[in-house]
Amino acid sequence: MSVLDRFFLGEHLVLDARVRETLPGKTVWLTDGVTYYEAAGPERGNPVILIHGFSVPSFIWDRNFNALAAAGFRVIRYDLFGRGYSDRPRVRYDKALFVRQLADLIEALKIDQANLVSLSMGGPIAAEFAYRFPKRVRNLAFIDPAGFDLKLPSAVKVLKVSVLGEVLLGFLGFFGTKTLLETMFGDFYNPTEEEKDYFIPRYLEQMKYYGFKRAILSSLRSGMLDEDLLPFRRLGESEKPVLLIWGKEDETVPFRHSETFLKLVPQTRFHPIGQAKHIPQFERSDVVNKYLIEFLQT
């Protein structure tokens, strides 16, 4: 932890082994630090790795994790660096970091080949990984993938500005927390009070540990939410089976971008999801789990 980490109000705890030993998952040391993960399902089941998005860590898969395990898959979900209970290393939070994290994790868990299921920012990570390590990937499922022109709101764009972003997320900690929460709930079609009560404490938990907001700023400034079509174009040139699921009412990564994805990746099997925005796997988990299981079993 550095002096800069203390700059971000609201972050007051060190994420260490004492914290993680109280959690249900496991940890593994990788090239850039400790990664927290959970595994379920038969050990010899077909491996499925769940990759979350920009700021909500692996609990975003709570309504899919056990369903896939019950279907016979060996399911692994993990926290990207800077999020959840994984380390917040002092590095550039770009696509290279997250691809390396995934590669190291697969190697550490001795997985020869896996199915990748990704959400939002996890999409470009999965597609890039499939290009760099094609023999390690069997099938890919994308849920409302990032990598397109998002037309980010002004409150988010301003965070990219050096120093100003630190001030807004740091000294004005309430502004930063409020902005992140509002952005998160913009992903819901119609969040209930029960869902808010479920999400808010889990989301805020990760914000107590030094390095979270630094990682968020670095991810923004490294282009993790910028347009990045090349990984999808490369995927379309491969023979990998692809599933695309997209909430019809998505405003975070607008549904219209599904047309571009289908042109870039013509082998895609596509399922639009009604009455859902950016996280259909959570809001319409019964429907999405059915599509995921059918795709992964074939």
NORTAFEN-V253209 format. One line per field, one symbol per residue. psi: psi as a letter, one per 20 degrees, with the letter a starting at -180 (. if undefined). burial: # if it has 9 or more other C-alpha atoms within 8 Angstrom, else .. A space follows every 50 residues. Layout:
psi: ???
burial: ???
This chain:
psi: prhhhihoqhojqpoahhghiiriarqppagjappprqqrrphjropppp oabghpaiiijhjhghghghijqoppqrpqpircjrqmqmrpmahgghgh ggghghghjlpgpqppoqpdhhghggggghghmhiipfqpppomqajroi mqqhhghhiipqggghghhegmhgggggggghggiiiqgmprhghghggg hhghghiippighghgghggijjijrpnighhghhhiajpppppppphjp ignqhhihggghhhmijpppoqoqlqdimhighlhggghgggggghh.
burial: ....##.##.##..#....#.....###.#..##########..###### ###..###.##########..##################...###.###. ########..#.###################....#############.# .....#####...##########.###.#.#..#.####......#...# .##.#########.######.#.####...######....########## #####.#...##.##.##..#.#..##########..##.###.....
